Structures are given as structure tokens and as C-alpha cells.
């Protein structure tokens, strides 16, 4: 095996140096754009709406029925099915005749800001 030696020289300006030092030291992040702040606000609102201001249940199953899913999202069961029929939310899982929603999929969907699937 032959040995290869590389010499690399990188020149950065003072702003880049500051940004890199903040990133390395886990300091404050680079200021985000207005759209990023709006997205964060929507995600936080969705998280708050998920349990209508109540604490996250400590014991929950992997799958929830439509009434539990509607309660989690603070909407009516009819609205839940309208969201599903319009393709705006994760698809439920069929187990025989029972229809259940994945708790994790709903949670992830809300964390992403409830985008249309």
C-alpha cells in the first residue's frame, strides 16, 4: 500500500469563522428565516392541539381507534375521516374489520406540521 500525502489550505472570512466556532461549541444557531420560524410555530401549535392542552398519555397502545385519534387531534370523528378521505393524513391499518391508526404515524405527522400526505 502506497502512502499519499495531501496538503490542503482553506481560507475563510471572519463571518464563516464565527459561524463555525458557534457550531462547534454548540452555541446559538444561525438565525433562521421567517418561513422557518413560521414552520416551527405551526409545528408547536400542532403539538399543542394534539392533546388539546392535556398531558401526553403515559400509557398508550401502538394503534388507536378513530375516536381516540380524533380526541388526540382535537377534532370530531367526522373531521378525522374527512381528513383521511382527502388524503391529508396517514392511512389507517386494517386488522380484520377493525380500522386503527398508528399512534407513531399520527405523532410524526403532527410533528411535521400536518402536511398533506
Residue pairs with C-beta under 8 A, 6 or more apart in sequence:
12 20
19 30
21 27
22 28
22 29
22 30
23 29
23 30
32 40
39 113
42 113
42 114
43 110
43 111
43 112
43 113
46 110
46 111
46 113
46 114
47 110
47 111
49 73
49 74
49 110
50 72
50 73
50 74
50 106
50 107
50 110
51 57
51 72
51 74
52 71
52 74
60 103
61 103
62 102
62 103
62 104
63 93
63 95
63 100
63 101
63 102
63 103
64 72
64 100
64 101
64 103
64 106
65 98
65 99
65 100
65 101
66 77
66 80
66 81
66 92
66 99
66 101
67 77
69 80
69 101
69 106
70 76
70 77
70 79
70 80
72 106
73 80
73 106
73 110
75 83
80 89
83 89
84 91
84 92
86 116
87 116
87 117
88 114
88 116
88 117
89 106
89 109
89 114
89 117
90 101
90 102
90 105
90 106
90 108
90 109
90 117
91 117
92 99
92 100
92 101
92 102
93 99
93 100
93 101
93 102
109 115
109 117
